[in-house]
């Protein structure tokens, strides 16, 4: 099942590293959108989710991962179920 993955970033190396990990680990069916907090639209979307830390990833509006995680991002149904249990909004 494809997922909508949104990453909220600032102008930092940590954000770029995490964005690259998402690009590599997501499956072809998943949609990835980057929202830079340096833009008005990025700030508006971050405010809607209550995001105060970058990088932050929101998946399907129900999973939120704040900061760069200490696990690899590898798209699979089991992976998303695990994220839902540990990072549910």
C-alpha positions in Angstrom: 0.0 0.0 0.0 1.5 3.4 -1.0 2.1 5.9 1.7 2.3 9.7 1.8 5.6 10.7 3.4 6.1 14.3 4.3 9.5 15.6 5.7 9.8 18.9 7.3 13.3 20.3 7.0 15.5 23.3 7.9 18.8 24.3 6.3 20.9 21.7 8.1 23.0 18.6 7.3 20.9 16.4 9.6 17.8 17.2 7.5 19.6 16.6 4.3 20.9 13.2 5.6 17.5 12.1 6.7 15.9 13.2 3.4 18.4 11.2 1.5 17.7 8.1 3.7 14.0 8.5 2.9 14.6 8.8 -0.8 16.7 5.6 -0.8 14.4 3.6 1.6 10.9 4.5 0.3 9.3 2.2 -2.3 8.4 3.4 -5.8 4.7 3.7 -4.9 5.1 6.0 -1.9 4.8 9.7 -2.4 7.6 11.9 -0.7 7.1 15.6 -0.2 9.7 17.9 1.4 8.5 21.0 3.2 11.2 23.5 4.0 10.5 25.7 7.0 12.2 28.5 5.1 9.1 28.8 2.9 5.7 30.2 3.8 4.0 27.0 2.6 6.4 24.8 4.6 5.7 26.9 7.8 2.0 26.7 7.2 2.0 22.9 6.9 4.3 22.5 9.9 2.0 24.7 12.0 -1.0 22.5 10.9 0.8 19.4 12.3 2.1 21.2 15.4 5.7 20.6 14.3 8.4 22.3 16.3 11.5 20.2 15.5 13.4 19.5 12.3 13.8 17.1 10.7 10.3 15.7 11.3 8.6 13.1 9.2 4.8 12.6 9.0 3.5 9.5 7.3 -0.1 9.2 6.3 -1.0 11.9 8.9 -0.8 9.2 11.7 2.9 8.6 12.2 5.3 11.4 13.4 9.0 10.9 13.8 10.8 13.9 15.3 14.6 14.2 14.7 16.7 11.7 12.8 15.8 8.2 13.9 18.5 5.6 14.9 17.0 3.0 12.5 17.1 2.6 8.8 14.1 3.7 6.8 13.1 0.7 4.7 9.6 0.7 3.2 7.5 -2.4 4.1 4.1 -3.1 5.6 5.8 -4.6 8.8 7.9 -1.4 9.1 4.9 0.9 8.9 3.0 -1.2 11.5 6.0 -0.9 13.8 6.1 2.8 13.3 2.3 3.1 14.1 2.9 1.4 17.4 5.9 3.6 18.4 5.3 6.9 16.7 1.6 7.3 16.5 0.4 11.0 16.5 
